[in-house]
Amino acid sequence: MVQLGSRDYYRCLFHTGMSGVHGIPAQDIGAVTKASKMIPSVNIRDRIINQLDKCDTAYAKTDMTDEPANFKSLTTGDVNRSEVRFDVKESSRRWWDHYLTQCDKLCNMLWVPNYWREDVARYRFERLGAEFVNIDHRWLVADTSLADKLLLPDVLRGGSGF
């Protein structure tokens, strides 16, 4: 078994959407940790690192701050005419979809959910709700009154309750 380095592990956390650990179920972060530490072969580790590089490249392309203006026009003479149109919104959406596709491939390699996807947010809240059930029952406040605790056992034993 081989494992990813610490830098690649944190890249995995970022590209799976688990870099901000608040609101992420502990078992999912544990799944990423286990998947990054128990890779069956060097070949598979190299493929995972290659996919991480693709995710990094696609994420860098989602930044549209250095792109040209929405419309440019160059006209010289009767023969040379050139128009450049660039839609920032459409390009940003396409690159973000491409980035999510690359992250999905990474998550499929690691067998973990992709928290960048909006449909996985429902899954996140279902898992967080399941963690509440595991709370120690001694810390929960009882919903019943004191009289129920005193009288109910007597009534169940066949007494009158008084």
C-alpha positions as CSV (number, residue, x, y, z in Angstrom):
1,M,0.0,0.0,0.0
2,V,1.2,3.5,-0.9
3,Q,-0.2,6.8,0.3
4,L,-0.4,10.4,-0.9
5,G,1.9,13.1,0.5
6,S,0.4,15.8,2.8
7,R,0.3,18.4,-0.1
8,D,-1.7,16.0,-2.3
9,Y,-3.9,15.0,0.6
10,Y,-4.9,18.6,1.1
11,R,-5.4,19.0,-2.6
12,C,-7.8,16.1,-2.4
13,L,-9.7,17.7,0.4
14,F,-10.0,21.0,-1.6
15,H,-11.1,19.4,-4.9
16,T,-13.7,17.1,-3.1
17,G,-15.2,20.2,-1.5
18,M,-14.1,19.2,2.0
19,S,-11.5,21.9,2.7
20,G,-13.8,23.8,5.0
21,V,-14.4,21.1,7.5
22,H,-17.3,22.9,9.2
23,G,-20.5,21.2,8.2
24,I,-18.7,18.2,6.7
25,P,-19.5,14.9,8.4
26,A,-16.5,13.3,10.1
27,Q,-17.0,10.0,8.4
28,D,-16.6,11.6,4.9
29,I,-13.4,13.3,5.9
30,G,-12.3,10.0,7.3
31,A,-13.2,8.3,4.0
32,V,-10.9,10.7,2.1
33,T,-8.1,10.2,4.7
34,K,-8.5,6.4,4.4
35,A,-8.6,6.5,0.6
36,S,-5.4,8.7,0.4
37,K,-3.5,6.5,2.8
38,M,-4.5,3.1,1.4
39,I,-3.8,3.2,-2.3
40,P,-3.2,-0.3,-3.7
41,S,-0.4,0.6,-6.1
42,V,2.0,3.2,-7.3
43,N,0.3,3.3,-10.7
44,I,-3.0,4.2,-9.2
45,R,-1.4,6.8,-7.0
46,D,0.2,8.4,-10.1
47,R,-3.2,8.4,-11.8
48,I,-4.7,10.2,-8.8
49,I,-2.0,12.8,-8.8
50,N,-2.5,13.3,-12.5
51,Q,-6.2,13.8,-11.9
52,L,-5.3,16.3,-9.1
53,D,-3.2,18.2,-11.6
54,K,-6.1,18.3,-14.1
55,C,-8.4,19.6,-11.3
56,D,-5.9,22.3,-10.4
57,T,-5.7,23.4,-14.1
58,A,-9.4,23.5,-14.5
59,Y,-9.9,25.4,-11.3
60,A,-7.4,28.0,-12.4
61,K,-9.4,28.5,-15.6
62,T,-12.5,29.4,-13.7
63,D,-11.0,32.7,-12.7
64,M,-12.3,35.2,-15.3
65,T,-10.7,38.4,-13.9
66,D,-8.0,38.6,-16.6
67,E,-10.2,37.9,-19.6
68,P,-10.8,40.5,-22.3
69,A,-13.8,42.8,-22.5
70,N,-17.1,41.5,-23.8
71,F,-16.8,43.0,-27.2
72,K,-13.9,44.1,-29.4
73,S,-14.0,45.2,-33.0
74,L,-11.2,45.9,-35.4
75,T,-11.9,47.2,-38.9
76,T,-9.1,48.1,-41.4
77,G,-10.0,48.7,-45.0
78,D,-12.5,46.8,-47.0
79,V,-10.8,43.4,-46.7
80,N,-9.7,43.1,-43.1
81,R,-12.5,43.0,-40.6
82,S,-12.2,41.2,-37.3
83,E,-14.7,40.9,-34.4
84,V,-13.9,39.3,-31.1
85,R,-16.9,38.5,-28.8
86,F,-16.4,37.1,-25.4
87,D,-19.2,36.2,-23.0
88,V,-17.7,36.1,-19.5
89,K,-20.8,34.4,-17.9
90,E,-21.0,31.6,-20.5
91,S,-17.3,31.0,-20.4
92,S,-17.2,30.9,-16.6
93,R,-20.1,28.5,-16.5
94,R,-18.4,26.2,-19.0
95,W,-15.2,26.1,-17.1
96,W,-17.0,25.5,-13.9
97,D,-18.8,22.6,-15.4
98,H,-15.5,21.3,-16.7
99,Y,-14.0,21.7,-13.2
100,L,-16.9,19.8,-11.6
101,T,-16.5,17.0,-14.1
102,Q,-12.8,16.7,-13.2
103,C,-13.7,16.7,-9.5
104,D,-16.3,14.0,-10.2
105,K,-13.6,11.8,-11.8
106,L,-11.3,12.4,-8.7
107,C,-14.1,11.5,-6.3
108,N,-14.9,8.4,-8.3
109,M,-11.3,7.3,-8.0
110,L,-11.3,7.9,-4.2
111,W,-14.9,6.6,-3.7
112,V,-16.0,9.8,-1.8
113,P,-18.8,12.3,-2.4
114,N,-18.1,15.5,-4.3
115,Y,-19.3,18.3,-2.0
116,W,-18.8,20.9,-4.8
117,R,-22.0,19.5,-6.3
118,E,-25.3,21.1,-5.2
119,D,-27.2,17.8,-5.1
120,V,-24.7,16.4,-2.6
121,A,-25.6,19.2,-0.1
122,R,-28.7,17.3,0.7
123,Y,-26.6,14.2,1.4
124,R,-24.4,16.4,3.7
125,F,-27.3,17.5,5.9
126,E,-28.7,14.0,6.1
127,R,-25.3,12.7,7.4
128,L,-25.0,15.6,9.9
129,G,-28.5,14.8,11.2
130,A,-27.5,11.2,11.7
131,E,-24.6,12.3,13.9
132,F,-27.1,13.9,16.4
133,V,-28.6,10.4,17.1
134,N,-25.3,9.2,18.5
135,I,-25.3,11.7,21.4
136,D,-25.1,10.2,24.9
137,H,-28.6,9.9,26.2
138,R,-27.6,11.1,29.7
139,W,-27.0,14.6,28.3
140,L,-30.5,14.9,26.8
141,V,-33.2,16.7,28.7
142,A,-36.3,14.6,29.4
143,D,-39.5,15.5,27.7
144,T,-41.7,14.1,30.4
145,S,-42.7,15.7,33.7
146,L,-41.5,14.5,37.1
147,A,-45.0,13.1,37.9
148,D,-44.7,10.7,35.0
149,K,-41.4,9.4,36.3
150,L,-42.9,8.8,39.8
151,L,-46.4,7.6,39.0
152,L,-46.0,5.7,35.7
153,P,-43.9,2.8,37.1
154,D,-46.5,2.3,39.8
155,V,-49.4,2.3,37.4
156,L,-47.6,-0.2,35.1
157,R,-47.0,-2.5,38.1
158,G,-50.8,-2.6,38.7
159,G,-51.0,0.1,41.4
160,S,-53.5,3.0,41.4
161,G,-50.8,5.6,40.8
162,F,-51.2,7.2,44.3
